[in-house]
Amino acid sequence: MDSPVDARFVEEARKFRLRFACPDCAYFQTESRSCSNGYPAAPHLVTDPVPGSVVIFCKSFELL
């Protein structure tokens, strides 16, 4: 799911320490920087979004 990032999202992500990117997911393979479920990891590597960007949420995300 694509979600546009605004200032409120950035503020709340920092305030609540939200995790949504591949490096925070149980399926992420650090060595190969890939997803063990076979999903493309590149669009989901943004860990510090900025207003005007887009965050893409993965339906299989599992917090470590």
MDAnalysis code that builds the backbone (N, CA, C; Angstrom):
import MDAnalysis as mda
import numpy as np

u = mda.Universe.empty(192, n_residues=64, atom_resindex=np.repeat(np.arange(64), 3), trajectory=True)
u.add_TopologyAttr("name", ["N", "CA", "C"] * 64)
u.add_TopologyAttr("resid", np.arange(1, 65))
u.add_TopologyAttr("resname", ["MET", "ASP", "SER", "PRO", "VAL", "ASP", "ALA", "ARG", "PHE", "VAL", "GLU", "GLU", "ALA", "ARG", "LYS", "PHE", "ARG", "LEU", "ARG", "PHE", "ALA", "CYS", "PRO", "ASP", "CYS", "ALA", "TYR", "PHE", "GLN", "THR", "GLU", "SER", "ARG", "SER", "CYS", "SER", "ASN", "GLY", "TYR", "PRO", "ALA", "ALA", "PRO", "HIS", "LEU", "VAL", "THR", "ASP", "PRO", "VAL", "PRO", "GLY", "SER", "VAL", "VAL", "ILE", "PHE", "CYS", "LYS", "SER", "PHE", "GLU", "LEU", "LEU"])
u.atoms.positions = np.array([
    [0.835, -1.166, 0.000],
    [0.000, 0.000, 0.000],
    [0.888, 1.241, 0.000],
    [0.683, 2.124, -0.950],
    [1.429, 3.379, -1.025],
    [0.758, 4.430, -0.145],
    [1.546, 5.074, 0.690],
    [1.025, 6.130, 1.562],
    [1.887, 7.370, 1.419],
    [1.273, 8.485, 1.017],
    [2.037, 9.723, 0.930],
    [2.467, 10.169, 2.321],
    [3.657, 10.714, 2.394],
    [4.204, 11.157, 3.678],
    [3.990, 12.662, 3.804],
    [3.405, 13.045, 4.950],
    [3.278, 14.463, 5.262],
    [3.972, 14.721, 6.602],
    [3.970, 15.959, 7.038],
    [4.660, 16.317, 8.277],
    [4.081, 15.563, 9.473],
    [2.782, 15.336, 9.489],
    [2.150, 14.613, 10.596],
    [2.649, 13.167, 10.658],
    [2.751, 12.523, 9.504],
    [3.261, 11.147, 9.475],
    [4.677, 11.100, 10.031],
    [5.533, 12.019, 9.591],
    [6.923, 12.047, 10.057],
    [6.965, 12.233, 11.571],
    [6.168, 13.178, 12.076],
    [6.132, 13.452, 13.515],
    [5.668, 12.227, 14.304],
    [4.594, 11.591, 13.855],
    [4.058, 10.440, 14.569],
    [4.968, 9.219, 14.445],
    [5.607, 9.046, 13.297],
    [6.536, 7.927, 13.132],
    [7.689, 8.043, 14.120],
    [8.185, 9.255, 14.309],
    [9.274, 9.465, 15.275],
    [8.773, 9.358, 16.707],
    [7.643, 9.988, 16.988],
    [7.088, 10.000, 18.345],
    [6.769, 8.595, 18.846],
    [6.157, 7.791, 17.995],
    [5.732, 6.448, 18.396],
    [6.701, 5.351, 17.970],
    [7.837, 5.769, 17.373],
    [8.873, 4.836, 16.924],
    [8.286, 3.749, 16.028],
    [7.487, 4.175, 15.044],
    [6.855, 3.234, 14.117],
    [7.902, 2.541, 13.264],
    [7.713, 1.277, 13.023],
    [8.607, 0.479, 12.189],
    [7.791, -0.086, 11.047],
    [8.281, 0.092, 9.831],
    [7.506, -0.320, 8.654],
    [8.388, -0.713, 7.478],
    [9.691, -0.615, 7.626],
    [10.605, -0.866, 6.512],
    [11.216, -2.269, 6.609],
    [11.703, -2.747, 5.501],
    [12.299, -4.079, 5.431],
    [13.333, -4.374, 6.530],
    [14.254, -3.458, 6.818],
    [15.257, -3.782, 7.835],
    [14.673, -4.102, 9.213],
    [13.417, -3.737, 9.457],
    [12.762, -4.038, 10.735],
    [11.871, -5.276, 10.658],
    [11.870, -5.952, 9.531],
    [10.975, -7.091, 9.302],
    [11.691, -8.428, 9.509],
    [10.949, -9.373, 10.048],
    [11.493, -10.705, 10.294],
    [11.866, -11.431, 9.002],
    [11.269, -11.059, 7.883],
    [11.535, -11.735, 6.617],
    [12.713, -11.147, 5.843],
    [13.275, -10.056, 6.340],
    [14.374, -9.396, 5.643],
    [15.679, -10.141, 5.878],
    [16.377, -10.431, 4.790],
    [17.668, -11.104, 4.845],
    [18.764, -10.047, 4.740],
    [19.395, -9.735, 5.857],
    [20.375, -8.651, 5.915],
    [21.529, -8.857, 4.947],
    [22.050, -10.064, 4.872],
    [23.220, -10.340, 4.032],
    [22.954, -10.035, 2.560],
    [21.818, -10.459, 2.073],
    [21.498, -10.264, 0.648],
    [20.600, -9.053, 0.404],
    [20.171, -8.391, 1.489],
    [19.251, -7.246, 1.420],
    [18.028, -7.606, 0.576],
    [17.471, -8.773, 0.871],
    [16.312, -9.253, 0.124],
    [15.256, -9.796, 1.086],
    [14.083, -10.071, 0.537],
    [12.973, -10.601, 1.316],
    [12.926, -12.119, 1.154],
    [12.812, -12.826, 2.267],
    [12.751, -14.289, 2.175],
    [11.422, -14.765, 1.590],
    [10.432, -13.884, 1.504],
    [9.162, -14.227, 0.866],
    [9.188, -13.947, -0.633],
    [10.273, -13.369, -1.120],
    [10.415, -13.106, -2.538],
    [9.903, -11.753, -3.001],
    [9.435, -10.925, -2.086],
    [8.965, -9.592, -2.470],
    [10.159, -8.685, -2.758],
    [9.983, -7.698, -3.623],
    [11.086, -6.766, -3.895],
    [11.332, -5.899, -2.661],
    [12.557, -5.867, -2.175],
    [12.880, -5.123, -0.964],
    [13.162, -3.646, -1.239],
    [13.682, -3.321, -2.401],
    [14.116, -1.944, -2.691],
    [13.057, -0.879, -2.375],
    [11.792, -1.074, -2.746],
    [10.799, -0.023, -2.451],
    [10.489, 0.128, -0.962],
    [10.923, -0.821, -0.162],
    [10.568, -0.831, 1.264],
    [11.755, -0.555, 2.180],
    [12.808, 0.005, 1.657],
    [14.012, 0.228, 2.462],
    [14.052, 1.593, 3.146],
    [13.099, 2.471, 2.863],
    [13.079, 3.803, 3.466],
    [12.734, 3.692, 4.947],
    [13.688, 4.055, 5.801],
    [13.462, 3.973, 7.247],
    [13.226, 5.335, 7.878],
    [13.545, 6.411, 7.158],
    [13.383, 7.759, 7.674],
    [12.706, 8.622, 6.602],
    [11.379, 8.517, 6.475],
    [10.676, 9.231, 5.411],
    [10.673, 10.741, 5.624],
    [10.544, 11.461, 4.551],
    [10.465, 12.923, 4.586],
    [9.165, 13.364, 3.918],
    [8.621, 14.515, 4.342],
    [7.391, 14.999, 3.713],
    [7.551, 15.099, 2.193],
    [6.512, 14.669, 1.496],
    [6.532, 14.691, 0.040],
    [6.941, 13.368, -0.578],
    [7.505, 12.475, 0.230],
    [7.876, 11.154, -0.285],
    [6.697, 10.197, -0.116],
    [6.909, 8.960, -0.481],
    [5.877, 7.931, -0.361],
    [6.475, 6.742, 0.379],
    [5.715, 6.214, 1.344],
    [6.109, 4.993, 2.036],
    [5.240, 3.875, 1.489],
    [5.865, 2.765, 1.172],
    [5.126, 1.610, 0.659],
    [5.101, 0.551, 1.749],
    [3.901, 0.262, 2.244],
    [3.739, -0.727, 3.300],
    [3.573, -2.119, 2.691],
    [4.239, -3.101, 3.270],
    [4.176, -4.480, 2.794],
    [3.106, -5.244, 3.568],
    [2.344, -6.036, 2.864],
    [1.280, -6.802, 3.513],
    [1.827, -7.946, 4.370],
    [3.074, -8.330, 4.172],
    [3.656, -9.445, 4.931],
    [4.566, -8.989, 6.059],
    [4.643, -7.696, 6.339],
    [5.568, -7.182, 7.353],
    [5.321, -7.840, 8.707],
    [6.379, -8.348, 9.293],
    [6.343, -8.922, 10.645],
    [7.457, -8.281, 11.447],
    [7.099, -7.564, 12.482],
    [8.089, -6.871, 13.296],
    [9.014, -7.853, 13.998],
    [10.293, -7.537, 13.962],
    [11.285, -8.384, 14.645],
    [11.046, -8.394, 16.135],
])
